[in-house]
Amino acid sequence: MSELPAVARRTLQLIGEGGPFPYERDGFVFGGVEGLLPRRERGDCRAYTVPTPGSDDRGARRIVTGRNGETYYTDDPYASFTAVPR
């Protein structure tokens, strides 16, 4: 987890606290259509924005969490994921 950017660690903290989140779309159901994460039932995963300093929009970085505590980080619009131990 220490390898994540500080803003990603802050997003993880917000997830643990249940928010509030800075973006309306935070917590939306992540469908995993890319097929890169283990298959889950619809609604089992949620995605949260990791702010990108200097960006005028949400940027590309996200944290995806699973119902059982699985956590993944991506900084390249869901093209790859890194598992985050928690």
PDB file with one MODEL, atoms N, CA, C and O in Angstrom:
MODEL        1
ATOM      1  N   MET A   1       0.818  -1.194   0.000  1.00  0.00           N
ATOM      2  CA  MET A   1       0.000   0.000   0.000  1.00  0.00           C
ATOM      3  C   MET A   1       0.866   1.263   0.000  1.00  0.00           C
ATOM      4  O   MET A   1       0.454   2.293  -0.535  1.00  0.00           O
ATOM      5  N   SER A   2       2.043   1.196   0.586  1.00  0.00           N
ATOM      6  CA  SER A   2       2.906   2.369   0.640  1.00  0.00           C
ATOM      7  C   SER A   2       3.394   2.778  -0.749  1.00  0.00           C
ATOM      8  O   SER A   2       3.880   3.894  -0.932  1.00  0.00           O
ATOM      9  N   GLU A   3       3.267   1.880  -1.729  1.00  0.00           N
ATOM     10  CA  GLU A   3       3.692   2.199  -3.093  1.00  0.00           C
ATOM     11  C   GLU A   3       2.657   3.031  -3.841  1.00  0.00           C
ATOM     12  O   GLU A   3       2.949   3.577  -4.905  1.00  0.00           O
ATOM     13  N   LEU A   4       1.462   3.127  -3.295  1.00  0.00           N
ATOM     14  CA  LEU A   4       0.409   3.918  -3.939  1.00  0.00           C
ATOM     15  C   LEU A   4       0.688   5.406  -3.751  1.00  0.00           C
ATOM     16  O   LEU A   4       1.307   5.804  -2.764  1.00  0.00           O
ATOM     17  N   PRO A   5       0.227   6.234  -4.704  1.00  0.00           N
ATOM     18  CA  PRO A   5       0.325   7.677  -4.500  1.00  0.00           C
ATOM     19  C   PRO A   5      -0.448   8.082  -3.236  1.00  0.00           C
ATOM     20  O   PRO A   5      -1.408   7.416  -2.848  1.00  0.00           O
ATOM     21  N   ALA A   6      -0.029   9.158  -2.613  1.00  0.00           N
ATOM     22  CA  ALA A   6      -0.685   9.630  -1.387  1.00  0.00           C
ATOM     23  C   ALA A   6      -2.178   9.861  -1.600  1.00  0.00           C
ATOM     24  O   ALA A   6      -2.980   9.565  -0.714  1.00  0.00           O
ATOM     25  N   VAL A   7      -2.561  10.384  -2.765  1.00  0.00           N
ATOM     26  CA  VAL A   7      -3.987  10.631  -3.013  1.00  0.00           C
ATOM     27  C   VAL A   7      -4.771   9.320  -3.087  1.00  0.00           C
ATOM     28  O   VAL A   7      -5.953   9.288  -2.746  1.00  0.00           O
ATOM     29  N   ALA A   8      -4.119   8.233  -3.532  1.00  0.00           N
ATOM     30  CA  ALA A   8      -4.786   6.927  -3.554  1.00  0.00           C
ATOM     31  C   ALA A   8      -4.962   6.403  -2.130  1.00  0.00           C
ATOM     32  O   ALA A   8      -5.991   5.809  -1.808  1.00  0.00           O
ATOM     33  N   ARG A   9      -3.970   6.621  -1.287  1.00  0.00           N
ATOM     34  CA  ARG A   9      -4.108   6.215   0.114  1.00  0.00           C
ATOM     35  C   ARG A   9      -5.217   7.001   0.784  1.00  0.00           C
ATOM     36  O   ARG A   9      -5.937   6.463   1.625  1.00  0.00           O
ATOM     37  N   ARG A  10      -5.365   8.266   0.424  1.00  0.00           N
ATOM     38  CA  ARG A  10      -6.463   9.091   0.973  1.00  0.00           C
ATOM     39  C   ARG A  10      -7.803   8.545   0.495  1.00  0.00           C
ATOM     40  O   ARG A  10      -8.757   8.495   1.272  1.00  0.00           O
ATOM     41  N   THR A  11      -7.892   8.139  -0.762  1.00  0.00           N
ATOM     42  CA  THR A  11      -9.135   7.557  -1.280  1.00  0.00           C
ATOM     43  C   THR A  11      -9.466   6.278  -0.522  1.00  0.00           C
ATOM     44  O   THR A  11     -10.628   6.050  -0.187  1.00  0.00           O
ATOM     45  N   LEU A  12      -8.477   5.445  -0.245  1.00  0.00           N
ATOM     46  CA  LEU A  12      -8.711   4.237   0.552  1.00  0.00           C
ATOM     47  C   LEU A  12      -9.233   4.585   1.940  1.00  0.00           C
ATOM     48  O   LEU A  12     -10.107   3.899   2.471  1.00  0.00           O
ATOM     49  N   GLN A  13      -8.702   5.640   2.518  1.00  0.00           N
ATOM     50  CA  GLN A  13      -9.178   6.080   3.832  1.00  0.00           C
ATOM     51  C   GLN A  13     -10.647   6.488   3.747  1.00  0.00           C
ATOM     52  O   GLN A  13     -11.445   6.119   4.608  1.00  0.00           O
ATOM     53  N   LEU A  14     -11.003   7.248   2.713  1.00  0.00           N
ATOM     54  CA  LEU A  14     -12.399   7.657   2.530  1.00  0.00           C
ATOM     55  C   LEU A  14     -13.311   6.448   2.343  1.00  0.00           C
ATOM     56  O   LEU A  14     -14.423   6.422   2.869  1.00  0.00           O
ATOM     57  N   ILE A  15     -12.846   5.451   1.599  1.00  0.00           N
ATOM     58  CA  ILE A  15     -13.637   4.234   1.400  1.00  0.00           C
ATOM     59  C   ILE A  15     -13.887   3.569   2.756  1.00  0.00           C
ATOM     60  O   ILE A  15     -15.008   3.161   3.060  1.00  0.00           O
ATOM     61  N   GLY A  16     -12.841   3.465   3.556  1.00  0.00           N
ATOM     62  CA  GLY A  16     -12.974   2.862   4.876  1.00  0.00           C
ATOM     63  C   GLY A  16     -13.921   3.617   5.788  1.00  0.00           C
ATOM     64  O   GLY A  16     -14.589   3.026   6.637  1.00  0.00           O
ATOM     65  N   GLU A  17     -13.974   4.938   5.602  1.00  0.00           N
ATOM     66  CA  GLU A  17     -14.849   5.786   6.418  1.00  0.00           C
ATOM     67  C   GLU A  17     -16.257   5.904   5.841  1.00  0.00           C
ATOM     68  O   GLU A  17     -17.147   6.472   6.475  1.00  0.00           O
ATOM     69  N   GLY A  18     -16.457   5.369   4.644  1.00  0.00           N
ATOM     70  CA  GLY A  18     -17.769   5.483   4.011  1.00  0.00           C
ATOM     71  C   GLY A  18     -18.044   6.835   3.381  1.00  0.00           C
ATOM     72  O   GLY A  18     -19.200   7.185   3.145  1.00  0.00           O
ATOM     73  N   GLY A  19     -16.990   7.604   3.103  1.00  0.00           N
ATOM     74  CA  GLY A  19     -17.138   8.906   2.447  1.00  0.00           C
ATOM     75  C   GLY A  19     -17.118  10.026   3.472  1.00  0.00           C
ATOM     76  O   GLY A  19     -16.785   9.810   4.637  1.00  0.00           O
ATOM     77  N   PRO A  20     -17.473  11.209   3.036  1.00  0.00           N
ATOM     78  CA  PRO A  20     -18.020  11.581   1.734  1.00  0.00           C
ATOM     79  C   PRO A  20     -16.930  11.589   0.660  1.00  0.00           C
ATOM     80  O   PRO A  20     -15.752  11.816   0.934  1.00  0.00           O
ATOM     81  N   PHE A  21     -17.368  11.334  -0.559  1.00  0.00           N
ATOM     82  CA  PHE A  21     -16.461  11.243  -1.691  1.00  0.00           C
ATOM     83  C   PHE A  21     -16.554  12.514  -2.526  1.00  0.00           C
ATOM     84  O   PHE A  21     -17.614  13.136  -2.599  1.00  0.00           O
ATOM     85  N   PRO A  22     -15.441  12.902  -3.157  1.00  0.00           N
ATOM     86  CA  PRO A  22     -15.421  14.166  -3.893  1.00  0.00           C
ATOM     87  C   PRO A  22     -16.141  14.151  -5.241  1.00  0.00           C
ATOM     88  O   PRO A  22     -16.416  15.210  -5.805  1.00  0.00           O
ATOM     89  N   TYR A  23     -16.448  12.967  -5.759  1.00  0.00           N
ATOM     90  CA  TYR A  23     -17.072  12.896  -7.079  1.00  0.00           C
ATOM     91  C   TYR A  23     -18.376  12.125  -7.000  1.00  0.00           C
ATOM     92  O   TYR A  23     -18.476  11.120  -6.295  1.00  0.00           O
ATOM     93  N   GLU A  24     -19.367  12.602  -7.726  1.00  0.00           N
ATOM     94  CA  GLU A  24     -20.697  11.994  -7.712  1.00  0.00           C
ATOM     95  C   GLU A  24     -20.670  10.525  -8.120  1.00  0.00           C
ATOM     96  O   GLU A  24     -21.443   9.724  -7.595  1.00  0.00           O
ATOM     97  N   ARG A  25     -19.793  10.165  -9.043  1.00  0.00           N
ATOM     98  CA  ARG A  25     -19.756   8.788  -9.549  1.00  0.00           C
ATOM     99  C   ARG A  25     -18.996   7.824  -8.639  1.00  0.00           C
ATOM    100  O   ARG A  25     -18.991   6.618  -8.889  1.00  0.00           O
ATOM    101  N   ASP A  26     -18.361   8.332  -7.598  1.00  0.00           N
ATOM    102  CA  ASP A  26     -17.637   7.442  -6.696  1.00  0.00           C
ATOM    103  C   ASP A  26     -18.594   6.446  -6.060  1.00  0.00           C
ATOM    104  O   ASP A  26     -19.679   6.803  -5.600  1.00  0.00           O
ATOM    105  N   GLY A  27     -18.162   5.175  -6.047  1.00  0.00           N
ATOM    106  CA  GLY A  27     -18.991   4.111  -5.489  1.00  0.00           C
ATOM    107  C   GLY A  27     -19.905   3.445  -6.504  1.00  0.00           C
ATOM    108  O   GLY A  27     -20.704   2.581  -6.144  1.00  0.00           O
ATOM    109  N   PHE A  28     -19.795   3.843  -7.788  1.00  0.00           N
ATOM    110  CA  PHE A  28     -20.661   3.231  -8.797  1.00  0.00           C
ATOM    111  C   PHE A  28     -20.268   1.772  -9.000  1.00  0.00           C
ATOM    112  O   PHE A  28     -19.129   1.381  -8.743  1.00  0.00           O
ATOM    113  N   VAL A  29     -21.216   0.981  -9.459  1.00  0.00           N
ATOM    114  CA  VAL A  29     -20.969  -0.440  -9.708  1.00  0.00           C
ATOM    115  C   VAL A  29     -19.976  -0.587 -10.844  1.00  0.00           C
ATOM    116  O   VAL A  29     -20.159  -0.020 -11.922  1.00  0.00           O
ATOM    117  N   PHE A  30     -18.933  -1.348 -10.597  1.00  0.00           N
ATOM    118  CA  PHE A  30     -17.909  -1.612 -11.598  1.00  0.00           C
ATOM    119  C   PHE A  30     -18.218  -2.960 -12.233  1.00  0.00           C
ATOM    120  O   PHE A  30     -18.262  -3.979 -11.545  1.00  0.00           O
ATOM    121  N   GLY A  31     -18.429  -2.966 -13.528  1.00  0.00           N
ATOM    122  CA  GLY A  31     -18.843  -4.178 -14.222  1.00  0.00           C
ATOM    123  C   GLY A  31     -17.718  -5.129 -14.588  1.00  0.00           C
ATOM    124  O   GLY A  31     -17.955  -6.323 -14.771  1.00  0.00           O
ATOM    125  N   GLY A  32     -16.505  -4.622 -14.697  1.00  0.00           N
ATOM    126  CA  GLY A  32     -15.374  -5.489 -15.022  1.00  0.00           C
ATOM    127  C   GLY A  32     -15.423  -6.079 -16.415  1.00  0.00           C
ATOM    128  O   GLY A  32     -14.927  -7.183 -16.638  1.00  0.00           O
ATOM    129  N   VAL A  33     -16.015  -5.356 -17.360  1.00  0.00           N
ATOM    130  CA  VAL A  33     -16.153  -5.876 -18.720  1.00  0.00           C
ATOM    131  C   VAL A  33     -14.803  -6.111 -19.397  1.00  0.00           C
ATOM    132  O   VAL A  33     -14.724  -6.815 -20.404  1.00  0.00           O
ATOM    133  N   GLU A  34     -13.740  -5.520 -18.843  1.00  0.00           N
ATOM    134  CA  GLU A  34     -12.403  -5.705 -19.409  1.00  0.00           C
ATOM    135  C   GLU A  34     -11.926  -7.140 -19.245  1.00  0.00           C
ATOM    136  O   GLU A  34     -11.071  -7.602 -20.000  1.00  0.00           O
ATOM    137  N   GLY A  35     -12.475  -7.850 -18.259  1.00  0.00           N
ATOM    138  CA  GLY A  35     -12.106  -9.236 -18.012  1.00  0.00           C
ATOM    139  C   GLY A  35     -10.749  -9.402 -17.344  1.00  0.00           C
ATOM    140  O   GLY A  35     -10.181 -10.494 -17.377  1.00  0.00           O
ATOM    141  N   LEU A  36     -10.217  -8.349 -16.740  1.00  0.00           N
ATOM    142  CA  LEU A  36      -8.898  -8.415 -16.128  1.00  0.00           C
ATOM    143  C   LEU A  36      -8.933  -8.801 -14.647  1.00  0.00           C
ATOM    144  O   LEU A  36      -7.938  -9.280 -14.103  1.00  0.00           O
ATOM    145  N   LEU A  37     -10.066  -8.592 -14.009  1.00  0.00           N
ATOM    146  CA  LEU A  37     -10.214  -8.950 -12.597  1.00  0.00           C
ATOM    147  C   LEU A  37     -10.990 -10.260 -12.486  1.00  0.00           C
ATOM    148  O   LEU A  37     -11.690 -10.646 -13.422  1.00  0.00           O
ATOM    149  N   PRO A  38     -10.870 -10.943 -11.352  1.00  0.00           N
ATOM    150  CA  PRO A  38     -11.660 -12.168 -11.178  1.00  0.00           C
ATOM    151  C   PRO A  38     -13.151 -11.890 -11.389  1.00  0.00           C
ATOM    152  O   PRO A  38     -13.655 -10.832 -11.013  1.00  0.00           O
ATOM    153  N   ARG A  39     -13.837 -12.843 -11.987  1.00  0.00           N
ATOM    154  CA  ARG A  39     -15.269 -12.672 -12.264  1.00  0.00           C
ATOM    155  C   ARG A  39     -16.041 -12.534 -10.966  1.00  0.00           C
ATOM    156  O   ARG A  39     -15.761 -13.222  -9.984  1.00  0.00           O
ATOM    157  N   ARG A  40     -17.004 -11.649 -10.972  1.00  0.00           N
ATOM    158  CA  ARG A  40     -17.852 -11.380  -9.819  1.00  0.00           C
ATOM    159  C   ARG A  40     -19.294 -11.242 -10.296  1.00  0.00           C
ATOM    160  O   ARG A  40     -19.563 -11.017 -11.476  1.00  0.00           O
ATOM    161  N   GLU A  41     -20.195 -11.381  -9.358  1.00  0.00           N
ATOM    162  CA  GLU A  41     -21.598 -11.092  -9.670  1.00  0.00           C
ATOM    163  C   GLU A  41     -21.748  -9.591  -9.840  1.00  0.00           C
ATOM    164  O   GLU A  41     -21.014  -8.812  -9.231  1.00  0.00           O
ATOM    165  N   ARG A  42     -22.688  -9.195 -10.658  1.00  0.00           N
ATOM    166  CA  ARG A  42     -22.958  -7.767 -10.878  1.00  0.00           C
ATOM    167  C   ARG A  42     -23.247  -7.103  -9.539  1.00  0.00           C
ATOM    168  O   ARG A  42     -24.060  -7.596  -8.758  1.00  0.00           O
ATOM    169  N   GLY A  43     -22.589  -6.000  -9.281  1.00  0.00           N
ATOM    170  CA  GLY A  43     -22.795  -5.250  -8.053  1.00  0.00           C
ATOM    171  C   GLY A  43     -21.790  -5.576  -6.955  1.00  0.00           C
ATOM    172  O   GLY A  43     -21.780  -4.919  -5.915  1.00  0.00           O
ATOM    173  N   ASP A  44     -20.939  -6.589  -7.174  1.00  0.00           N
ATOM    174  CA  ASP A  44     -19.958  -6.962  -6.152  1.00  0.00           C
ATOM    175  C   ASP A  44     -18.778  -6.000  -6.074  1.00  0.00           C
ATOM    176  O   ASP A  44     -18.120  -5.932  -5.036  1.00  0.00           O
ATOM    177  N   CYS A  45     -18.493  -5.263  -7.129  1.00  0.00           N
ATOM    178  CA  CYS A  45     -17.348  -4.349  -7.140  1.00  0.00           C
ATOM    179  C   CYS A  45     -17.809  -2.910  -7.328  1.00  0.00           C
ATOM    180  O   CYS A  45     -18.787  -2.633  -8.022  1.00  0.00           O
ATOM    181  N   ARG A  46     -17.087  -2.017  -6.698  1.00  0.00           N
ATOM    182  CA  ARG A  46     -17.363  -0.578  -6.785  1.00  0.00           C
ATOM    183  C   ARG A  46     -16.082   0.144  -7.173  1.00  0.00           C
ATOM    184  O   ARG A  46     -14.987  -0.300  -6.827  1.00  0.00           O
ATOM    185  N   ALA A  47     -16.213   1.250  -7.887  1.00  0.00           N
ATOM    186  CA  ALA A  47     -15.054   2.032  -8.319  1.00  0.00           C
ATOM    187  C   ALA A  47     -15.099   3.422  -7.689  1.00  0.00           C
ATOM    188  O   ALA A  47     -16.162   4.022  -7.532  1.00  0.00           O
ATOM    189  N   TYR A  48     -13.919   3.909  -7.336  1.00  0.00           N
ATOM    190  CA  TYR A  48     -13.770   5.213  -6.693  1.00  0.00           C
ATOM    191  C   TYR A  48     -12.656   5.988  -7.381  1.00  0.00           C
ATOM    192  O   TYR A  48     -11.644   5.414  -7.782  1.00  0.00           O
ATOM    193  N   THR A  49     -12.847   7.270  -7.511  1.00  0.00           N
ATOM    194  CA  THR A  49     -11.868   8.143  -8.156  1.00  0.00           C
ATOM    195  C   THR A  49     -10.678   8.390  -7.248  1.00  0.00           C
ATOM    196  O   THR A  49     -10.834   8.660  -6.057  1.00  0.00           O
ATOM    197  N   VAL A  50      -9.492   8.294  -7.820  1.00  0.00           N
ATOM    198  CA  VAL A  50      -8.272   8.768  -7.174  1.00  0.00           C
ATOM    199  C   VAL A  50      -7.936  10.068  -7.889  1.00  0.00           C
ATOM    200  O   VAL A  50      -7.528  10.036  -9.050  1.00  0.00           O
ATOM    201  N   PRO A  51      -8.095  11.211  -7.227  1.00  0.00           N
ATOM    202  CA  PRO A  51      -7.866  12.491  -7.904  1.00  0.00           C
ATOM    203  C   PRO A  51      -6.488  12.571  -8.548  1.00  0.00           C
ATOM    204  O   PRO A  51      -5.501  12.058  -8.022  1.00  0.00           O
ATOM    205  N   THR A  52      -6.452  13.223  -9.692  1.00  0.00           N
ATOM    206  CA  THR A  52      -5.206  13.453 -10.406  1.00  0.00           C
ATOM    207  C   THR A  52      -4.857  14.931 -10.261  1.00  0.00           C
ATOM    208  O   THR A  52      -5.520  15.785 -10.849  1.00  0.00           O
ATOM    209  N   PRO A  53      -3.823  15.238  -9.483  1.00  0.00           N
ATOM    210  CA  PRO A  53      -3.453  16.649  -9.302  1.00  0.00           C
ATOM    211  C   PRO A  53      -3.241  17.347 -10.642  1.00  0.00           C
ATOM    212  O   PRO A  53      -2.578  16.819 -11.535  1.00  0.00           O
ATOM    213  N   GLY A  54      -3.813  18.535 -10.766  1.00  0.00           N
ATOM    214  CA  GLY A  54      -3.677  19.324 -11.981  1.00  0.00           C
ATOM    215  C   GLY A  54      -4.688  19.006 -13.061  1.00  0.00           C
ATOM    216  O   GLY A  54      -4.749  19.712 -14.068  1.00  0.00           O
ATOM    217  N   SER A  55      -5.491  17.952 -12.879  1.00  0.00           N
ATOM    218  CA  SER A  55      -6.487  17.580 -13.884  1.00  0.00           C
ATOM    219  C   SER A  55      -7.759  18.388 -13.682  1.00  0.00           C
ATOM    220  O   SER A  55      -8.168  18.653 -12.552  1.00  0.00           O
ATOM    221  N   ASP A  56      -8.385  18.780 -14.800  1.00  0.00           N
ATOM    222  CA  ASP A  56      -9.643  19.528 -14.737  1.00  0.00           C
ATOM    223  C   ASP A  56     -10.854  18.620 -14.576  1.00  0.00           C
ATOM    224  O   ASP A  56     -11.970  19.100 -14.380  1.00  0.00           O
ATOM    225  N   ASP A  57     -10.639  17.302 -14.658  1.00  0.00           N
ATOM    226  CA  ASP A  57     -11.758  16.370 -14.510  1.00  0.00           C
ATOM    227  C   ASP A  57     -11.342  15.263 -13.539  1.00  0.00           C
ATOM    228  O   ASP A  57     -10.360  15.423 -12.814  1.00  0.00           O
ATOM    229  N   ARG A  58     -12.055  14.171 -13.513  1.00  0.00           N
ATOM    230  CA  ARG A  58     -11.766  13.079 -12.582  1.00  0.00           C
ATOM    231  C   ARG A  58     -10.442  12.386 -12.879  1.00  0.00           C
ATOM    232  O   ARG A  58      -9.900  11.705 -12.008  1.00  0.00           O
ATOM    233  N   GLY A  59      -9.926  12.540 -14.052  1.00  0.00           N
ATOM    234  CA  GLY A  59      -8.697  11.845 -14.408  1.00  0.00           C
ATOM    235  C   GLY A  59      -8.966  10.364 -14.625  1.00  0.00           C
ATOM    236  O   GLY A  59     -10.119   9.940 -14.699  1.00  0.00           O
ATOM    237  N   ALA A  60      -7.899   9.581 -14.726  1.00  0.00           N
ATOM    238  CA  ALA A  60      -8.024   8.167 -15.102  1.00  0.00           C
ATOM    239  C   ALA A  60      -7.818   7.206 -13.941  1.00  0.00           C
ATOM    240  O   ALA A  60      -8.090   6.013 -14.078  1.00  0.00           O
ATOM    241  N   ARG A  61      -7.349   7.692 -12.811  1.00  0.00           N
ATOM    242  CA  ARG A  61      -6.977   6.789 -11.725  1.00  0.00           C
ATOM    243  C   ARG A  61      -8.200   6.370 -10.905  1.00  0.00           C
ATOM    244  O   ARG A  61      -9.056   7.190 -10.572  1.00  0.00           O
ATOM    245  N   ARG A  62      -8.259   5.077 -10.590  1.00  0.00           N
ATOM    246  CA  ARG A  62      -9.385   4.545  -9.817  1.00  0.00           C
ATOM    247  C   ARG A  62      -8.910   3.481  -8.841  1.00  0.00           C
ATOM    248  O   ARG A  62      -7.868   2.852  -9.028  1.00  0.00           O
ATOM    249  N   ILE A  63      -9.701   3.299  -7.800  1.00  0.00           N
ATOM    250  CA  ILE A  63      -9.586   2.157  -6.906  1.00  0.00           C
ATOM    251  C   ILE A  63     -10.875   1.378  -7.065  1.00  0.00           C
ATOM    252  O   ILE A  63     -11.966   1.947  -7.017  1.00  0.00           O
ATOM    253  N   VAL A  64     -10.747   0.070  -7.254  1.00  0.00           N
ATOM    254  CA  VAL A  64     -11.899  -0.815  -7.377  1.00  0.00           C
ATOM    255  C   VAL A  64     -11.879  -1.751  -6.174  1.00  0.00           C
ATOM    256  O   VAL A  64     -10.863  -2.378  -5.877  1.00  0.00           O
ATOM    257  N   THR A  65     -13.009  -1.836  -5.491  1.00  0.00           N
ATOM    258  CA  THR A  65     -13.101  -2.703  -4.321  1.00  0.00           C
ATOM    259  C   THR A  65     -14.157  -3.775  -4.546  1.00  0.00           C
ATOM    260  O   THR A  65     -15.161  -3.554  -5.223  1.00  0.00           O
ATOM    261  N   GLY A  66     -13.903  -4.942  -3.960  1.00  0.00           N
ATOM    262  CA  GLY A  66     -14.852  -6.038  -4.016  1.00  0.00           C
ATOM    263  C   GLY A  66     -15.558  -6.203  -2.681  1.00  0.00           C
ATOM    264  O   GLY A  66     -15.100  -5.696  -1.657  1.00  0.00           O
ATOM    265  N   ARG A  67     -16.645  -6.894  -2.699  1.00  0.00           N
ATOM    266  CA  ARG A  67     -17.462  -7.110  -1.511  1.00  0.00           C
ATOM    267  C   ARG A  67     -16.677  -7.775  -0.374  1.00  0.00           C
ATOM    268  O   ARG A  67     -16.957  -7.529   0.800  1.00  0.00           O
ATOM    269  N   ASN A  68     -15.709  -8.604  -0.716  1.00  0.00           N
ATOM    270  CA  ASN A  68     -14.942  -9.335   0.295  1.00  0.00           C
ATOM    271  C   ASN A  68     -13.629  -8.654   0.661  1.00  0.00           C
ATOM    272  O   ASN A  68     -12.737  -9.293   1.220  1.00  0.00           O
ATOM    273  N   GLY A  69     -13.499  -7.373   0.355  1.00  0.00           N
ATOM    274  CA  GLY A  69     -12.319  -6.614   0.737  1.00  0.00           C
ATOM    275  C   GLY A  69     -11.216  -6.552  -0.297  1.00  0.00           C
ATOM    276  O   GLY A  69     -10.202  -5.892  -0.072  1.00  0.00           O
ATOM    277  N   GLU A  70     -11.390  -7.234  -1.443  1.00  0.00           N
ATOM    278  CA  GLU A  70     -10.376  -7.144  -2.485  1.00  0.00           C
ATOM    279  C   GLU A  70     -10.279  -5.687  -2.943  1.00  0.00           C
ATOM    280  O   GLU A  70     -11.282  -4.980  -3.040  1.00  0.00           O
ATOM    281  N   THR A  71      -9.057  -5.264  -3.218  1.00  0.00           N
ATOM    282  CA  THR A  71      -8.837  -3.881  -3.619  1.00  0.00           C
ATOM    283  C   THR A  71      -7.824  -3.858  -4.758  1.00  0.00           C
ATOM    284  O   THR A  71      -6.806  -4.549  -4.717  1.00  0.00           O
ATOM    285  N   TYR A  72      -8.124  -3.049  -5.776  1.00  0.00           N
ATOM    286  CA  TYR A  72      -7.257  -2.928  -6.942  1.00  0.00           C
ATOM    287  C   TYR A  72      -7.093  -1.453  -7.291  1.00  0.00           C
ATOM    288  O   TYR A  72      -7.989  -0.643  -7.052  1.00  0.00           O
ATOM    289  N   TYR A  73      -5.948  -1.120  -7.855  1.00  0.00           N
ATOM    290  CA  TYR A  73      -5.655   0.242  -8.292  1.00  0.00           C
ATOM    291  C   TYR A  73      -5.356   0.223  -9.780  1.00  0.00           C
ATOM    292  O   TYR A  73      -4.695  -0.688 -10.278  1.00  0.00           O
ATOM    293  N   THR A  74      -5.847   1.235 -10.491  1.00  0.00           N
ATOM    294  CA  THR A  74      -5.513   1.412 -11.900  1.00  0.00           C
ATOM    295  C   THR A  74      -5.247   2.891 -12.161  1.00  0.00           C
ATOM    296  O   THR A  74      -5.916   3.763 -11.608  1.00  0.00           O
ATOM    297  N   ASP A  75      -4.275   3.153 -13.001  1.00  0.00           N
ATOM    298  CA  ASP A  75      -4.012   4.537 -13.397  1.00  0.00           C
ATOM    299  C   ASP A  75      -4.050   4.681 -14.917  1.00  0.00           C
ATOM    300  O   ASP A  75      -3.603   5.685 -15.472  1.00  0.00           O
ATOM    301  N   ASP A  76      -4.591   3.662 -15.577  1.00  0.00           N
ATOM    302  CA  ASP A  76      -4.629   3.674 -17.042  1.00  0.00           C
ATOM    303  C   ASP A  76      -5.990   3.220 -17.575  1.00  0.00           C
ATOM    304  O   ASP A  76      -6.071   2.229 -18.301  1.00  0.00           O
ATOM    305  N   PRO A  77      -7.057   3.939 -17.219  1.00  0.00           N
ATOM    306  CA  PRO A  77      -8.442   3.628 -17.542  1.00  0.00           C
ATOM    307  C   PRO A  77      -8.804   2.148 -17.705  1.00  0.00           C
ATOM    308  O   PRO A  77      -9.303   1.729 -18.750  1.00  0.00           O
ATOM    309  N   TYR A  78      -8.540   1.365 -16.648  1.00  0.00           N
ATOM    310  CA  TYR A  78      -8.953  -0.033 -16.589  1.00  0.00           C
ATOM    311  C   TYR A  78      -8.220  -0.949 -17.580  1.00  0.00           C
ATOM    312  O   TYR A  78      -8.701  -2.043 -17.877  1.00  0.00           O
ATOM    313  N   ALA A  79      -7.069  -0.515 -18.089  1.00  0.00           N
ATOM    314  CA  ALA A  79      -6.293  -1.380 -18.983  1.00  0.00           C
ATOM    315  C   ALA A  79      -5.442  -2.369 -18.186  1.00  0.00           C
ATOM    316  O   ALA A  79      -5.061  -3.422 -18.699  1.00  0.00           O
ATOM    317  N   SER A  80      -5.146  -2.027 -16.935  1.00  0.00           N
ATOM    318  CA  SER A  80      -4.408  -2.931 -16.046  1.00  0.00           C
ATOM    319  C   SER A  80      -4.778  -2.599 -14.607  1.00  0.00           C
ATOM    320  O   SER A  80      -5.242  -1.501 -14.301  1.00  0.00           O
ATOM    321  N   PHE A  81      -4.561  -3.572 -13.734  1.00  0.00           N
ATOM    322  CA  PHE A  81      -4.872  -3.395 -12.311  1.00  0.00           C
ATOM    323  C   PHE A  81      -3.729  -3.927 -11.478  1.00  0.00           C
ATOM    324  O   PHE A  81      -3.051  -4.877 -11.869  1.00  0.00           O
ATOM    325  N   THR A  82      -3.517  -3.315 -10.337  1.00  0.00           N
ATOM    326  CA  THR A  82      -2.570  -3.793  -9.351  1.00  0.00           C
ATOM    327  C   THR A  82      -3.341  -4.119  -8.088  1.00  0.00           C
ATOM    328  O   THR A  82      -4.092  -3.283  -7.586  1.00  0.00           O
ATOM    329  N   ALA A  83      -3.164  -5.331  -7.564  1.00  0.00           N
ATOM    330  CA  ALA A  83      -3.816  -5.689  -6.313  1.00  0.00           C
ATOM    331  C   ALA A  83      -3.187  -4.888  -5.181  1.00  0.00           C
ATOM    332  O   ALA A  83      -1.969  -4.714  -5.126  1.00  0.00           O
ATOM    333  N   VAL A  84      -4.040  -4.402  -4.274  1.00  0.00           N
ATOM    334  CA  VAL A  84      -3.591  -3.624  -3.126  1.00  0.00           C
ATOM    335  C   VAL A  84      -3.888  -4.413  -1.865  1.00  0.00           C
ATOM    336  O   VAL A  84      -5.054  -4.613  -1.523  1.00  0.00           O
ATOM    337  N   PRO A  85      -2.846  -4.867  -1.164  1.00  0.00           N
ATOM    338  CA  PRO A  85      -3.104  -5.567   0.094  1.00  0.00           C
ATOM    339  C   PRO A  85      -3.629  -4.587   1.133  1.00  0.00           C
ATOM    340  O   PRO A  85      -3.153  -3.456   1.233  1.00  0.00           O
ATOM    341  N   ARG A  86      -4.625  -5.037   1.911  1.00  0.00           N
ATOM    342  CA  ARG A  86      -5.197  -4.144   2.941  1.00  0.00           C
ATOM    343  C   ARG A  86      -5.197  -4.816   4.277  1.00  0.00           C
ATOM    344  O   ARG A  86      -5.637  -4.226   5.264  1.00  0.00           O
TER     345      ARG A  86
ENDMDL
END
